[in-house]
Amino acid sequence: MEIHRGRLIDHIQLRCADFAASKRFYAAILAVFSRELVELAPWLVYADELCLSPAEKDPPSHIHIAFQAADRAEVDRVHAAALGAGGRDNGKPGERHYHPGYYAAFLLDPDGNNIEVVYHGEGERSAPSVVIRPKLPV
């Protein structure tokens, strides 16, 4: 089995006040990226580094998460999909002055987390993901 992860973050778990609403919101975003939420247990779903669980005893999470888009059109599609799935606009798609080529949109998820979708402009990735394989006996 191979596990693909980013280079710094292993996973981010969001505790959701309304688990069903959060699953709908993130499923809509992930569908634009041709990914889907996978259920590990009735109380835990994930996609790549993102995990969602019901808040239950703990308060809901309040953080900023940025998803990487392949191009400006994908930023626009994610923004529209998230709004259609109950998200609230927190910054329409457009150029930002963080660095040349930075094009992003901001949304609030059902728990008020600040969700960004960003395209960094033309460039080449060094790798699509980090691959972790079981170490074979020598």
C-alpha positions as CSV (number, residue, x, y, z in Angstrom):
1,M,0.0,0.0,0.0
2,E,1.3,3.5,-0.8
3,I,0.3,6.6,1.1
4,H,0.6,10.0,-0.7
5,R,1.2,13.0,1.6
6,G,2.4,16.5,1.4
7,R,5.9,17.4,2.5
8,L,5.2,19.2,5.8
9,I,1.6,18.5,6.9
10,D,0.6,14.9,7.6
11,H,-3.0,15.7,8.1
12,I,-5.5,18.4,9.2
13,Q,-8.5,17.3,11.2
14,L,-11.5,19.6,11.3
15,R,-14.0,19.1,14.1
16,C,-17.4,20.0,12.6
17,A,-20.5,21.3,14.4
18,D,-22.8,20.0,11.6
19,F,-20.9,16.9,10.2
20,A,-23.4,16.4,7.4
21,A,-23.2,20.0,6.2
22,S,-19.4,20.0,6.3
23,K,-19.3,16.7,4.4
24,R,-21.5,18.3,1.7
25,F,-19.4,21.4,1.5
26,Y,-16.0,19.6,1.3
27,A,-17.4,16.9,-1.1
28,A,-18.4,19.8,-3.5
29,I,-14.9,21.3,-3.4
30,L,-13.2,18.0,-3.7
31,A,-15.3,17.0,-6.7
32,V,-13.8,19.9,-8.7
33,F,-10.4,18.4,-7.9
34,S,-11.6,14.9,-9.0
35,R,-11.3,13.7,-5.4
36,E,-13.8,12.4,-3.0
37,L,-14.3,12.0,0.8
38,V,-13.6,8.4,2.0
39,E,-15.3,7.1,5.1
40,L,-12.8,5.5,7.5
41,A,-15.5,5.2,10.2
42,P,-19.0,6.7,10.7
43,W,-17.3,9.5,12.6
44,L,-14.3,10.1,10.3
45,V,-14.0,10.9,6.6
46,Y,-10.8,12.0,4.7
47,A,-9.4,13.1,1.4
48,D,-5.6,13.3,1.1
49,E,-4.4,15.3,4.2
50,L,-7.9,16.6,5.1
51,C,-9.9,14.7,7.8
52,L,-13.4,15.6,9.1
53,S,-15.1,14.5,12.3
54,P,-18.1,15.6,14.3
55,A,-17.2,18.1,17.1
56,E,-19.3,16.3,19.7
57,K,-17.4,17.0,23.0
58,D,-14.8,19.4,21.5
59,P,-15.6,22.8,20.0
60,P,-15.6,23.1,16.2
61,S,-12.3,24.0,14.6
62,H,-11.5,27.6,13.4
63,I,-8.6,27.7,11.1
64,H,-7.4,28.7,7.6
65,I,-6.9,26.1,4.9
66,A,-5.7,26.7,1.4
67,F,-6.3,24.3,-1.4
68,Q,-4.0,24.4,-4.5
69,A,-5.7,24.8,-7.8
70,A,-4.3,23.8,-11.2
71,D,-5.4,27.1,-12.9
72,R,-7.6,30.1,-12.5
73,A,-10.6,28.4,-13.9
74,E,-10.4,25.7,-11.2
75,V,-10.3,28.4,-8.5
76,D,-13.5,29.8,-10.0
77,R,-15.2,26.4,-10.2
78,V,-14.3,25.5,-6.6
79,H,-15.6,28.9,-5.4
80,A,-18.9,28.3,-7.3
81,A,-19.2,24.7,-6.1
82,A,-18.6,25.7,-2.4
83,L,-21.2,28.5,-2.6
84,G,-23.7,26.0,-4.1
85,A,-22.9,23.6,-1.2
86,G,-23.7,26.1,1.6
87,G,-20.4,28.0,1.8
88,R,-20.3,31.7,2.3
89,D,-18.2,34.1,0.2
90,N,-15.2,35.6,2.0
91,G,-13.4,37.0,-1.0
92,K,-14.4,36.5,-4.7
93,P,-11.9,34.9,-7.1
94,G,-9.3,37.4,-8.2
95,E,-5.6,38.4,-8.2
96,R,-4.0,39.0,-4.9
97,H,-0.8,40.9,-4.3
98,Y,1.0,38.2,-2.3
99,H,3.2,37.5,-5.2
100,P,3.0,37.8,-9.1
101,G,0.4,35.3,-10.5
102,Y,-1.4,34.7,-7.1
103,Y,-5.1,34.1,-8.0
104,A,-7.4,33.1,-5.1
105,A,-10.9,32.9,-3.7
106,F,-11.9,32.7,-0.1
107,L,-14.9,31.1,1.5
108,L,-16.3,30.3,4.9
109,D,-17.3,26.7,5.5
110,P,-20.3,25.7,7.7
111,D,-18.2,26.2,10.9
112,G,-16.7,29.5,9.8
113,N,-13.3,28.1,8.8
114,N,-11.6,30.4,6.3
115,I,-11.1,28.2,3.1
116,E,-8.9,29.5,0.3
117,V,-8.4,28.1,-3.1
118,V,-5.2,29.4,-4.8
119,Y,-3.4,29.2,-8.1
120,H,0.2,30.4,-7.9
121,G,0.6,31.1,-11.6
122,E,2.5,29.3,-14.2
123,G,5.2,27.0,-12.9
124,E,6.3,23.4,-12.6
125,R,5.8,21.2,-9.5
126,S,8.8,19.2,-8.3
127,A,6.5,16.3,-7.5
128,P,2.7,15.6,-7.4
129,S,3.0,14.2,-3.9
130,V,5.3,12.4,-1.5
131,V,5.0,8.6,-1.7
132,I,5.4,6.5,1.4
133,R,6.0,2.8,0.8
134,P,6.4,0.0,3.4
135,K,10.0,-0.8,4.0
136,L,10.8,-4.2,2.7
137,P,13.0,-6.6,4.8
138,V,16.6,-6.7,3.6
